[in-house]
């Protein structure tokens, strides 16, 4: 039997999607800048493009680190159907124990 993932925090899922979209945007910008570098002959314009590329690399690195952090947080917070069933079983067992103790007290008082 394999555990089935139960959806985790929807806000966290939305954040992950947002960061992924931002990463896609940065990647597209980097591809465009690289193409411009190939086409540009002017050294000053190339230097500007390389600066922009470096800035985009840093931004991509930061976004990737954030994404990794969010995914790790999601994995930790994710609960499986088995976890849910075990928690429910423990709760039922505790409830049954309390009921039995209550019955014992009632019987003791009647005697």
Biopython code that builds the backbone (N, CA, C, O; Angstrom):
import numpy as np
from Bio.PDB.StructureBuilder import StructureBuilder

atoms = [
    (1, "UNK", "N", (0.837, -1.171, 0.000)),
    (1, "UNK", "CA", (0.000, 0.000, 0.000)),
    (1, "UNK", "C", (0.887, 1.241, 0.000)),
    (1, "UNK", "O", (1.777, 1.375, 0.839)),
    (2, "UNK", "N", (0.640, 2.149, -0.945)),
    (2, "UNK", "CA", (1.423, 3.385, -1.038)),
    (2, "UNK", "C", (0.610, 4.549, -0.483)),
    (2, "UNK", "O", (-0.599, 4.629, -0.700)),
    (3, "UNK", "N", (1.283, 5.456, 0.241)),
    (3, "UNK", "CA", (0.557, 6.610, 0.768)),
    (3, "UNK", "C", (0.110, 7.529, -0.370)),
    (3, "UNK", "O", (0.865, 7.795, -1.306)),
    (4, "UNK", "N", (-1.112, 8.001, -0.274)),
    (4, "UNK", "CA", (-1.630, 8.941, -1.259)),
    (4, "UNK", "C", (-1.499, 10.348, -0.713)),
    (4, "UNK", "O", (-1.981, 10.632, 0.383)),
    (5, "UNK", "N", (-0.852, 11.237, -1.459)),
    (5, "UNK", "CA", (-0.691, 12.606, -0.956)),
    (5, "UNK", "C", (-2.033, 13.312, -0.821)),
    (5, "UNK", "O", (-2.902, 13.214, -1.687)),
    (6, "UNK", "N", (-2.170, 14.007, 0.262)),
    (6, "UNK", "CA", (-3.341, 14.850, 0.490)),
    (6, "UNK", "C", (-2.897, 16.274, 0.160)),
    (6, "UNK", "O", (-1.810, 16.680, 0.571)),
    (7, "UNK", "N", (-3.705, 17.041, -0.567)),
    (7, "UNK", "CA", (-3.273, 18.396, -0.921)),
    (7, "UNK", "C", (-2.828, 19.179, 0.302)),
    (7, "UNK", "O", (-3.494, 19.181, 1.338)),
    (8, "UNK", "N", (-1.695, 19.839, 0.161)),
    (8, "UNK", "CA", (-1.178, 20.641, 1.258)),
    (8, "UNK", "C", (-1.681, 22.070, 1.118)),
    (8, "UNK", "O", (-2.580, 22.345, 0.324)),
    (9, "UNK", "N", (-1.117, 22.944, 1.867)),
    (9, "UNK", "CA", (-1.529, 24.347, 1.945)),
    (9, "UNK", "C", (-1.671, 24.972, 0.550)),
    (9, "UNK", "O", (-0.687, 25.055, -0.185)),
    (10, "UNK", "N", (-2.870, 25.409, 0.177)),
    (10, "UNK", "CA", (-3.074, 26.006, -1.142)),
    (10, "UNK", "C", (-2.273, 27.290, -1.346)),
    (10, "UNK", "O", (-1.864, 27.593, -2.467)),
    (11, "UNK", "N", (-2.048, 28.046, -0.270)),
    (11, "UNK", "CA", (-1.238, 29.273, -0.392)),
    (11, "UNK", "C", (0.199, 28.928, -0.749)),
    (11, "UNK", "O", (0.832, 29.613, -1.552)),
    (12, "UNK", "N", (0.707, 27.859, -0.146)),
    (12, "UNK", "CA", (2.067, 27.419, -0.442)),
    (12, "UNK", "C", (2.165, 26.945, -1.889)),
    (12, "UNK", "O", (3.143, 27.232, -2.580)),
    (13, "UNK", "N", (1.157, 26.226, -2.337)),
    (13, "UNK", "CA", (1.118, 25.763, -3.723)),
    (13, "UNK", "C", (1.096, 26.950, -4.687)),
    (13, "UNK", "O", (1.767, 26.929, -5.719)),
    (14, "UNK", "N", (0.326, 27.980, -4.349)),
    (14, "UNK", "CA", (0.255, 29.179, -5.189)),
    (14, "UNK", "C", (1.603, 29.898, -5.227)),
    (14, "UNK", "O", (2.019, 30.389, -6.276)),
    (15, "UNK", "N", (2.283, 29.959, -4.079)),
    (15, "UNK", "CA", (3.618, 30.579, -4.034)),
    (15, "UNK", "C", (4.603, 29.825, -4.919)),
    (15, "UNK", "O", (5.396, 30.433, -5.638)),
    (16, "UNK", "N", (4.549, 28.503, -4.862)),
    (16, "UNK", "CA", (5.449, 27.688, -5.687)),
    (16, "UNK", "C", (5.200, 27.967, -7.162)),
    (16, "UNK", "O", (6.145, 28.139, -7.932)),
    (17, "UNK", "N", (3.933, 28.013, -7.557)),
    (17, "UNK", "CA", (3.608, 28.300, -8.964)),
    (17, "UNK", "C", (4.094, 29.694, -9.361)),
    (17, "UNK", "O", (4.613, 29.889, -10.460)),
    (18, "UNK", "N", (3.924, 30.652, -8.465)),
    (18, "UNK", "CA", (4.353, 32.027, -8.746)),
    (18, "UNK", "C", (5.868, 32.095, -8.950)),
    (18, "UNK", "O", (6.342, 32.755, -9.875)),
    (19, "UNK", "N", (6.614, 31.423, -8.102)),
    (19, "UNK", "CA", (8.081, 31.418, -8.231)),
    (19, "UNK", "C", (8.494, 30.707, -9.517)),
    (19, "UNK", "O", (9.428, 31.138, -10.195)),
    (20, "UNK", "N", (7.795, 29.612, -9.855)),
    (20, "UNK", "CA", (8.103, 28.911, -11.098)),
    (20, "UNK", "C", (7.863, 29.809, -12.311)),
    (20, "UNK", "O", (8.657, 29.823, -13.251)),
    (21, "UNK", "N", (6.764, 30.555, -12.280)),
    (21, "UNK", "CA", (6.480, 31.482, -13.377)),
    (21, "UNK", "C", (7.544, 32.572, -13.462)),
    (21, "UNK", "O", (7.956, 32.961, -14.554)),
    (22, "UNK", "N", (7.984, 33.059, -12.309)),
    (22, "UNK", "CA", (9.039, 34.076, -12.292)),
    (22, "UNK", "C", (10.332, 33.501, -12.866)),
    (22, "UNK", "O", (11.040, 34.179, -13.610)),
    (23, "UNK", "N", (10.638, 32.256, -12.522)),
    (23, "UNK", "CA", (11.828, 31.604, -13.072)),
    (23, "UNK", "C", (11.727, 31.481, -14.590)),
    (23, "UNK", "O", (12.709, 31.699, -15.299)),
    (24, "UNK", "N", (10.549, 31.136, -15.086)),
    (24, "UNK", "CA", (10.355, 31.057, -16.540)),
    (24, "UNK", "C", (10.580, 32.418, -17.192)),
    (24, "UNK", "O", (11.206, 32.512, -18.248)),
    (25, "UNK", "N", (10.068, 33.469, -16.559)),
    (25, "UNK", "CA", (10.261, 34.819, -17.087)),
    (25, "UNK", "C", (11.730, 35.205, -17.132)),
    (25, "UNK", "O", (12.199, 35.768, -18.121)),
    (26, "UNK", "N", (12.451, 34.904, -16.066)),
    (26, "UNK", "CA", (13.890, 35.211, -16.018)),
    (26, "UNK", "C", (14.624, 34.427, -17.101)),
    (26, "UNK", "O", (15.510, 34.955, -17.773)),
    (27, "UNK", "N", (14.247, 33.167, -17.259)),
    (27, "UNK", "CA", (14.894, 32.333, -18.284)),
    (27, "UNK", "C", (14.673, 32.921, -19.679)),
    (27, "UNK", "O", (15.602, 32.980, -20.485)),
    (28, "UNK", "N", (13.447, 33.352, -19.960)),
    (28, "UNK", "CA", (13.152, 33.951, -21.265)),
    (28, "UNK", "C", (13.979, 35.220, -21.483)),
    (28, "UNK", "O", (14.497, 35.451, -22.576)),
    (29, "UNK", "N", (14.097, 36.032, -20.444)),
    (29, "UNK", "CA", (14.896, 37.257, -20.553)),
    (29, "UNK", "C", (16.368, 36.926, -20.824)),
    (29, "UNK", "O", (17.032, 37.601, -21.611)),
    (30, "UNK", "N", (16.865, 35.879, -20.164)),
    (30, "UNK", "CA", (18.265, 35.489, -20.371)),
    (30, "UNK", "C", (18.491, 35.023, -21.805)),
    (30, "UNK", "O", (19.506, 35.357, -22.418)),
    (31, "UNK", "N", (17.552, 34.258, -22.334)),
    (31, "UNK", "CA", (17.673, 33.784, -23.723)),
    (31, "UNK", "C", (17.685, 34.974, -24.675)),
    (31, "UNK", "O", (18.485, 35.015, -25.610)),
    (32, "UNK", "N", (16.808, 35.936, -24.445)),
    (32, "UNK", "CA", (16.764, 37.123, -25.308)),
    (32, "UNK", "C", (18.076, 37.912, -25.244)),
    (32, "UNK", "O", (18.600, 38.353, -26.268)),
    (33, "UNK", "N", (18.599, 38.084, -24.015)),
    (33, "UNK", "CA", (19.859, 38.835, -23.867)),
    (33, "UNK", "C", (21.012, 38.107, -24.566)),
    (33, "UNK", "O", (21.861, 38.738, -25.195)),
    (34, "UNK", "N", (21.034, 36.788, -24.453)),
    (34, "UNK", "CA", (22.109, 36.013, -25.105)),
    (34, "UNK", "C", (22.038, 36.166, -26.628)),
    (34, "UNK", "O", (23.068, 36.271, -27.295)),
    (35, "UNK", "N", (20.835, 36.177, -27.163)),
    (35, "UNK", "CA", (20.664, 36.378, -28.603)),
    (35, "UNK", "C", (21.124, 37.767, -29.018)),
    (35, "UNK", "O", (21.761, 37.938, -30.058)),
    (36, "UNK", "N", (20.793, 38.764, -28.189)),
    (36, "UNK", "CA", (21.222, 40.133, -28.486)),
    (36, "UNK", "C", (22.742, 40.255, -28.437)),
    (36, "UNK", "O", (23.334, 40.971, -29.245)),
    (37, "UNK", "N", (23.372, 39.564, -27.498)),
    (37, "UNK", "CA", (24.840, 39.593, -27.396)),
    (37, "UNK", "C", (25.455, 39.064, -28.684)),
    (37, "UNK", "O", (26.427, 39.622, -29.193)),
    (38, "UNK", "N", (24.883, 37.982, -29.209)),
    (38, "UNK", "CA", (25.403, 37.389, -30.454)),
    (38, "UNK", "C", (25.259, 38.353, -31.629)),
    (38, "UNK", "O", (26.121, 38.405, -32.506)),
    (39, "UNK", "N", (24.164, 39.118, -31.643)),
    (39, "UNK", "CA", (23.882, 39.994, -32.774)),
    (39, "UNK", "C", (24.559, 41.359, -32.668)),
    (39, "UNK", "O", (24.752, 42.033, -33.680)),
    (40, "UNK", "N", (24.918, 41.768, -31.466)),
    (40, "UNK", "CA", (25.452, 43.107, -31.244)),
    (40, "UNK", "C", (26.952, 43.154, -31.537)),
    (40, "UNK", "O", (27.713, 42.269, -31.150)),
    (41, "UNK", "N", (27.343, 44.215, -32.232)),
    (41, "UNK", "CA", (28.759, 44.429, -32.558)),
    (41, "UNK", "C", (29.393, 45.461, -31.627)),
    (41, "UNK", "O", (30.600, 45.428, -31.387)),
    (42, "UNK", "N", (28.579, 46.376, -31.103)),
    (42, "UNK", "CA", (29.061, 47.463, -30.260)),
    (42, "UNK", "C", (29.528, 46.926, -28.898)),
    (42, "UNK", "O", (28.738, 46.322, -28.174)),
    (43, "UNK", "N", (30.826, 47.145, -28.538)),
    (43, "UNK", "CA", (31.353, 46.645, -27.272)),
    (43, "UNK", "C", (30.639, 47.218, -26.042)),
    (43, "UNK", "O", (30.462, 46.509, -25.051)),
    (44, "UNK", "N", (30.230, 48.477, -26.092)),
    (44, "UNK", "CA", (29.540, 49.085, -24.951)),
    (44, "UNK", "C", (28.170, 48.433, -24.751)),
    (44, "UNK", "O", (27.762, 48.163, -23.621)),
    (45, "UNK", "N", (27.474, 48.187, -25.844)),
    (45, "UNK", "CA", (26.156, 47.539, -25.765)),
    (45, "UNK", "C", (26.315, 46.101, -25.252)),
    (45, "UNK", "O", (25.497, 45.614, -24.472)),
    (46, "UNK", "N", (27.387, 45.432, -25.708)),
    (46, "UNK", "CA", (27.634, 44.060, -25.227)),
    (46, "UNK", "C", (27.915, 44.061, -23.730)),
    (46, "UNK", "O", (27.438, 43.186, -23.006)),
    (47, "UNK", "N", (28.682, 45.034, -23.266)),
    (47, "UNK", "CA", (28.996, 45.114, -21.839)),
    (47, "UNK", "C", (27.717, 45.311, -21.029)),
    (47, "UNK", "O", (27.541, 44.704, -19.972)),
    (48, "UNK", "N", (26.828, 46.162, -21.532)),
    (48, "UNK", "CA", (25.544, 46.381, -20.857)),
    (48, "UNK", "C", (24.736, 45.089, -20.823)),
    (48, "UNK", "O", (24.153, 44.746, -19.795)),
    (49, "UNK", "N", (24.701, 44.380, -21.933)),
    (49, "UNK", "CA", (23.954, 43.116, -21.999)),
    (49, "UNK", "C", (24.551, 42.072, -21.048)),
    (49, "UNK", "O", (23.820, 41.325, -20.399)),
    (50, "UNK", "N", (25.874, 42.028, -20.974)),
    (50, "UNK", "CA", (26.514, 41.074, -20.044)),
    (50, "UNK", "C", (26.188, 41.428, -18.585)),
    (50, "UNK", "O", (25.997, 40.541, -17.753)),
    (51, "UNK", "N", (26.127, 42.724, -18.289)),
    (51, "UNK", "CA", (25.732, 43.147, -16.935)),
    (51, "UNK", "C", (24.295, 42.700, -16.634)),
    (51, "UNK", "O", (23.994, 42.207, -15.546)),
    (52, "UNK", "N", (23.427, 42.885, -17.620)),
    (52, "UNK", "CA", (22.038, 42.456, -17.447)),
    (52, "UNK", "C", (21.949, 40.941, -17.276)),
    (52, "UNK", "O", (21.169, 40.441, -16.465)),
    (53, "UNK", "N", (22.756, 40.221, -18.047)),
    (53, "UNK", "CA", (22.775, 38.760, -17.926)),
    (53, "UNK", "C", (23.228, 38.330, -16.535)),
    (53, "UNK", "O", (22.665, 37.408, -15.945)),
    (54, "UNK", "N", (24.235, 39.000, -16.024)),
    (54, "UNK", "CA", (24.733, 38.659, -14.685)),
    (54, "UNK", "C", (23.663, 38.940, -13.625)),
    (54, "UNK", "O", (23.467, 38.150, -12.701)),
    (55, "UNK", "N", (22.980, 40.071, -13.771)),
    (55, "UNK", "CA", (21.889, 40.405, -12.851)),
    (55, "UNK", "C", (20.792, 39.348, -12.925)),
    (55, "UNK", "O", (20.247, 38.940, -11.900)),
    (56, "UNK", "N", (20.470, 38.908, -14.139)),
    (56, "UNK", "CA", (19.441, 37.875, -14.312)),
    (56, "UNK", "C", (19.888, 36.536, -13.725)),
    (56, "UNK", "O", (19.071, 35.796, -13.175)),
    (57, "UNK", "N", (21.179, 36.222, -13.839)),
    (57, "UNK", "CA", (21.699, 34.973, -13.244)),
    (57, "UNK", "C", (21.547, 34.991, -11.725)),
    (57, "UNK", "O", (21.148, 34.002, -11.110)),
    (58, "UNK", "N", (21.876, 36.138, -11.139)),
    (58, "UNK", "CA", (21.726, 36.271, -9.677)),
    (58, "UNK", "C", (20.266, 36.128, -9.268)),
    (58, "UNK", "O", (19.944, 35.443, -8.297)),
    (59, "UNK", "N", (19.386, 36.785, -10.022)),
    (59, "UNK", "CA", (17.961, 36.708, -9.717)),
    (59, "UNK", "C", (17.466, 35.271, -9.867)),
    (59, "UNK", "O", (16.692, 34.786, -9.042)),
    (60, "UNK", "N", (17.915, 34.594, -10.923)),
    (60, "UNK", "CA", (17.526, 33.195, -11.136)),
    (60, "UNK", "C", (17.999, 32.325, -9.981)),
    (60, "UNK", "O", (17.272, 31.453, -9.506)),
    (61, "UNK", "N", (19.225, 32.571, -9.537)),
    (61, "UNK", "CA", (19.782, 31.796, -8.429)),
    (61, "UNK", "C", (18.967, 31.995, -7.150)),
    (61, "UNK", "O", (18.680, 31.037, -6.432)),
    (62, "UNK", "N", (18.601, 33.241, -6.877)),
    (62, "UNK", "CA", (17.794, 33.542, -5.684)),
    (62, "UNK", "C", (16.412, 32.894, -5.780)),
    (62, "UNK", "O", (15.914, 32.322, -4.810)),
    (63, "UNK", "N", (15.799, 32.992, -6.966)),
    (63, "UNK", "CA", (14.483, 32.389, -7.153)),
    (63, "UNK", "C", (14.543, 30.868, -7.024)),
    (63, "UNK", "O", (13.646, 30.247, -6.453)),
    (64, "UNK", "N", (15.611, 30.277, -7.561)),
    (64, "UNK", "CA", (15.761, 28.821, -7.477)),
    (64, "UNK", "C", (15.923, 28.392, -6.016)),
    (64, "UNK", "O", (15.357, 27.383, -5.596)),
    (65, "UNK", "N", (16.694, 29.159, -5.249)),
    (65, "UNK", "CA", (16.865, 28.849, -3.827)),
    (65, "UNK", "C", (15.525, 28.970, -3.092)),
    (65, "UNK", "O", (15.198, 28.135, -2.248)),
    (66, "UNK", "N", (14.765, 29.998, -3.413)),
    (66, "UNK", "CA", (13.447, 30.183, -2.802)),
    (66, "UNK", "C", (12.512, 29.025, -3.173)),
    (66, "UNK", "O", (11.791, 28.498, -2.325)),
    (67, "UNK", "N", (12.537, 28.645, -4.444)),
    (67, "UNK", "CA", (11.702, 27.534, -4.898)),
    (67, "UNK", "C", (12.066, 26.252, -4.160)),
    (67, "UNK", "O", (11.187, 25.520, -3.704)),
    (68, "UNK", "N", (13.355, 25.983, -4.046)),
    (68, "UNK", "CA", (13.795, 24.782, -3.329)),
    (68, "UNK", "C", (13.312, 24.807, -1.885)),
    (68, "UNK", "O", (12.886, 23.784, -1.349)),
    (69, "UNK", "N", (13.379, 25.965, -1.267)),
    (69, "UNK", "CA", (12.921, 26.130, 0.123)),
    (69, "UNK", "C", (11.421, 25.870, 0.238)),
    (69, "UNK", "O", (10.970, 25.188, 1.158)),
    (70, "UNK", "N", (10.658, 26.417, -0.697)),
    (70, "UNK", "CA", (9.206, 26.230, -0.672)),
    (70, "UNK", "C", (8.825, 24.767, -0.916)),
    (70, "UNK", "O", (7.914, 24.240, -0.277)),
    (71, "UNK", "N", (9.523, 24.125, -1.836)),
    (71, "UNK", "CA", (9.241, 22.715, -2.121)),
    (71, "UNK", "C", (9.571, 21.861, -0.902)),
    (71, "UNK", "O", (8.835, 20.932, -0.571)),
    (72, "UNK", "N", (10.669, 22.176, -0.242)),
    (72, "UNK", "CA", (11.039, 21.441, 0.968)),
    (72, "UNK", "C", (9.980, 21.638, 2.061)),
    (72, "UNK", "O", (9.598, 20.693, 2.751)),
    (73, "UNK", "N", (9.523, 22.864, 2.200)),
    (73, "UNK", "CA", (8.481, 23.159, 3.193)),
    (73, "UNK", "C", (7.195, 22.403, 2.855)),
    (73, "UNK", "O", (6.515, 21.883, 3.740)),
    (74, "UNK", "N", (6.874, 22.351, 1.561)),
    (74, "UNK", "CA", (5.670, 21.633, 1.137)),
    (74, "UNK", "C", (5.792, 20.144, 1.426)),
    (74, "UNK", "O", (4.829, 19.510, 1.858)),
    (75, "UNK", "N", (6.974, 19.588, 1.190)),
    (75, "UNK", "CA", (7.174, 18.158, 1.446)),
    (75, "UNK", "C", (7.040, 17.853, 2.928)),
    (75, "UNK", "O", (6.488, 16.820, 3.308)),
    (76, "UNK", "N", (7.543, 18.748, 3.759)),
    (76, "UNK", "CA", (7.460, 18.543, 5.209)),
    (76, "UNK", "C", (6.016, 18.653, 5.684)),
    (76, "UNK", "O", (5.576, 17.885, 6.540)),
    (77, "UNK", "N", (5.280, 19.614, 5.122)),
    (77, "UNK", "CA", (3.915, 19.848, 5.594)),
    (77, "UNK", "C", (2.900, 18.903, 4.964)),
    (77, "UNK", "O", (1.754, 18.825, 5.407)),
    (78, "UNK", "N", (3.322, 18.197, 3.946)),
    (78, "UNK", "CA", (2.387, 17.315, 3.248)),
    (78, "UNK", "C", (2.010, 16.131, 4.123)),
    (78, "UNK", "O", (2.874, 15.490, 4.722)),
    (79, "UNK", "N", (0.755, 15.854, 4.191)),
    (79, "UNK", "CA", (0.281, 14.728, 4.983)),
    (79, "UNK", "C", (-0.308, 13.707, 4.028)),
    (79, "UNK", "O", (-0.950, 14.060, 3.039)),
    (80, "UNK", "N", (-0.089, 12.477, 4.326)),
    (80, "UNK", "CA", (-0.611, 11.421, 3.463)),
    (80, "UNK", "C", (-1.917, 10.887, 4.024)),
    (80, "UNK", "O", (-2.267, 11.133, 5.178)),
    (81, "UNK", "N", (-2.614, 10.165, 3.199)),
    (81, "UNK", "CA", (-3.872, 9.564, 3.638)),
    (81, "UNK", "C", (-3.623, 8.603, 4.794)),
    (81, "UNK", "O", (-4.454, 8.486, 5.695)),
    (82, "UNK", "N", (-2.496, 7.921, 4.773)),
    (82, "UNK", "CA", (-2.154, 7.001, 5.863)),
    (82, "UNK", "C", (-1.956, 7.780, 7.160)),
    (82, "UNK", "O", (-2.423, 7.355, 8.217)),
    (83, "UNK", "N", (-1.262, 8.924, 7.081)),
    (83, "UNK", "CA", (-1.069, 9.762, 8.273)),
    (83, "UNK", "C", (-2.420, 10.190, 8.837)),
    (83, "UNK", "O", (-2.632, 10.169, 10.049)),
    (84, "UNK", "N", (-3.327, 10.575, 7.951)),
    (84, "UNK", "CA", (-4.661, 10.999, 8.383)),
    (84, "UNK", "C", (-5.395, 9.841, 9.055)),
    (84, "UNK", "O", (-6.036, 10.025, 10.089)),
    (85, "UNK", "N", (-5.300, 8.649, 8.467)),
    (85, "UNK", "CA", (-5.982, 7.486, 9.039)),
    (85, "UNK", "C", (-5.397, 7.130, 10.407)),
    (85, "UNK", "O", (-6.133, 6.787, 11.332)),
    (86, "UNK", "N", (-4.080, 7.213, 10.528)),
    (86, "UNK", "CA", (-3.443, 6.913, 11.819)),
    (86, "UNK", "C", (-3.858, 7.917, 12.885)),
    (86, "UNK", "O", (-4.127, 7.540, 14.026)),
    (87, "UNK", "N", (-3.910, 9.171, 12.526)),
    (87, "UNK", "CA", (-4.326, 10.200, 13.485)),
    (87, "UNK", "C", (-5.771, 9.962, 13.918)),
    (87, "UNK", "O", (-6.099, 10.094, 15.097)),
    (88, "UNK", "N", (-6.616, 9.617, 12.982)),
    (88, "UNK", "CA", (-8.028, 9.343, 13.303)),
    (88, "UNK", "C", (-8.128, 8.112, 14.214)),
    (88, "UNK", "O", (-8.916, 8.102, 15.159)),
    (89, "UNK", "N", (-7.336, 7.085, 13.933)),
    (89, "UNK", "CA", (-7.338, 5.874, 14.756)),
    (89, "UNK", "C", (-6.895, 6.185, 16.178)),
    (89, "UNK", "O", (-7.512, 5.725, 17.139)),
    (90, "UNK", "N", (-5.832, 6.962, 16.314)),
    (90, "UNK", "CA", (-5.361, 7.348, 17.653)),
    (90, "UNK", "C", (-6.438, 8.122, 18.398)),
    (90, "UNK", "O", (-6.662, 7.896, 19.587)),
    (91, "UNK", "N", (-7.100, 9.027, 17.704)),
    (91, "UNK", "CA", (-8.155, 9.816, 18.333)),
    (91, "UNK", "C", (-9.291, 8.901, 18.815)),
    (91, "UNK", "O", (-9.796, 9.062, 19.926)),
    (92, "UNK", "N", (-9.683, 7.943, 17.970)),
    (92, "UNK", "CA", (-10.753, 7.014, 18.343)),
    (92, "UNK", "C", (-10.345, 6.142, 19.532)),
    (92, "UNK", "O", (-11.151, 5.877, 20.424)),
    (93, "UNK", "N", (-9.084, 5.700, 19.533)),
    (93, "UNK", "CA", (-8.595, 4.885, 20.652)),
    (93, "UNK", "C", (-8.639, 5.692, 21.955)),
    (93, "UNK", "O", (-9.071, 5.180, 22.988)),
    (94, "UNK", "N", (-8.202, 6.925, 21.907)),
    (94, "UNK", "CA", (-8.227, 7.773, 23.103)),
    (94, "UNK", "C", (-9.657, 8.008, 23.573)),
    (94, "UNK", "O", (-9.944, 7.996, 24.770)),
    (95, "UNK", "N", (-10.528, 8.217, 22.629)),
    (95, "UNK", "CA", (-11.941, 8.429, 22.964)),
    (95, "UNK", "C", (-12.520, 7.181, 23.629)),
    (95, "UNK", "O", (-13.252, 7.282, 24.614)),
    (96, "UNK", "N", (-12.191, 6.008, 23.091)),
    (96, "UNK", "CA", (-12.672, 4.751, 23.663)),
    (96, "UNK", "C", (-12.127, 4.539, 25.072)),
    (96, "UNK", "O", (-12.851, 4.096, 25.963)),
    (97, "UNK", "N", (-10.835, 4.861, 25.272)),
    (97, "UNK", "CA", (-10.234, 4.724, 26.606)),
    (97, "UNK", "C", (-10.939, 5.625, 27.618)),
    (97, "UNK", "O", (-11.231, 5.209, 28.739)),
    (98, "UNK", "N", (-11.208, 6.866, 27.206)),
    (98, "UNK", "CA", (-11.914, 7.785, 28.102)),
    (98, "UNK", "C", (-13.309, 7.264, 28.434)),
    (98, "UNK", "O", (-13.758, 7.375, 29.575)),
    (99, "UNK", "N", (-13.985, 6.707, 27.462)),
    (99, "UNK", "CA", (-15.322, 6.159, 27.679)),
    (99, "UNK", "C", (-15.285, 4.990, 28.659)),
    (99, "UNK", "O", (-16.130, 4.884, 29.548)),
    (100, "UNK", "N", (-14.292, 4.114, 28.486)),
    (100, "UNK", "CA", (-14.148, 2.966, 29.386)),
    (100, "UNK", "C", (-13.863, 3.420, 30.817)),
    (100, "UNK", "O", (-14.413, 2.869, 31.771)),
    (101, "UNK", "N", (-13.001, 4.426, 30.960)),
    (101, "UNK", "CA", (-12.697, 4.947, 32.301)),
    (101, "UNK", "C", (-13.946, 5.552, 32.941)),
    (101, "UNK", "O", (-14.205, 5.377, 34.131)),
    (102, "UNK", "N", (-14.697, 6.255, 32.132)),
    (102, "UNK", "CA", (-15.921, 6.863, 32.619)),
    (102, "UNK", "C", (-16.892, 5.781, 33.091)),
    (102, "UNK", "O", (-17.509, 5.918, 34.148)),
    (103, "UNK", "N", (-17.028, 4.712, 32.315)),
    (103, "UNK", "CA", (-17.907, 3.610, 32.700)),
    (103, "UNK", "C", (-17.436, 2.958, 33.994)),
    (103, "UNK", "O", (-18.245, 2.610, 34.854)),
    (104, "UNK", "N", (-16.120, 2.795, 34.126)),
    (104, "UNK", "CA", (-15.551, 2.208, 35.353)),
    (104, "UNK", "C", (-15.900, 3.069, 36.566)),
    (104, "UNK", "O", (-16.303, 2.555, 37.610)),
    (105, "UNK", "N", (-15.739, 4.376, 36.415)),
    (105, "UNK", "CA", (-16.070, 5.279, 37.520)),
    (105, "UNK", "C", (-17.546, 5.183, 37.892)),
    (105, "UNK", "O", (-17.901, 5.200, 39.070)),
    (106, "UNK", "N", (-18.391, 5.083, 36.889)),
    (106, "UNK", "CA", (-19.819, 4.971, 37.152)),
    (106, "UNK", "C", (-20.107, 3.667, 37.907)),
    (106, "UNK", "O", (-20.877, 3.673, 38.867)),
    (107, "UNK", "N", (-19.503, 2.559, 37.487)),
    (107, "UNK", "CA", (-19.698, 1.276, 38.142)),
    (107, "UNK", "C", (-19.179, 1.306, 39.587)),
    (107, "UNK", "O", (-19.812, 0.782, 40.504)),
    (108, "UNK", "N", (-18.007, 1.938, 39.761)),
    (108, "UNK", "CA", (-17.434, 2.036, 41.122)),
    (108, "UNK", "C", (-18.354, 2.820, 42.045)),
    (108, "UNK", "O", (-18.522, 2.459, 43.210)),
    (109, "UNK", "N", (-18.937, 3.867, 41.543)),
    (109, "UNK", "CA", (-19.830, 4.695, 42.364)),
    (109, "UNK", "C", (-21.115, 3.937, 42.717)),
    (109, "UNK", "O", (-21.679, 4.120, 43.796)),
    (110, "UNK", "N", (-21.559, 3.099, 41.807)),
    (110, "UNK", "CA", (-22.801, 2.339, 42.063)),
    (110, "UNK", "C", (-22.612, 1.237, 43.079)),
    (110, "UNK", "O", (-23.580, 0.792, 43.695)),
    (111, "UNK", "N", (-21.395, 0.791, 43.265)),
    (111, "UNK", "CA", (-21.131, -0.317, 44.215)),
    (111, "UNK", "C", (-20.930, 0.174, 45.594)),
    (111, "UNK", "O", (-20.700, -0.621, 46.505)),
]
sb = StructureBuilder()
sb.init_structure("model")
sb.init_model(0)
sb.init_chain("A")
sb.init_seg("    ")
for serial, (resi, resn, name, xyz) in enumerate(atoms, 1):
    if name == "N":
        sb.init_residue(resn, " ", resi, " ")
    sb.init_atom(name, np.array(xyz, "f"), 0.0, 1.0, " ", f" {name:<3s}", serial, name[0])
structure = sb.get_structure()
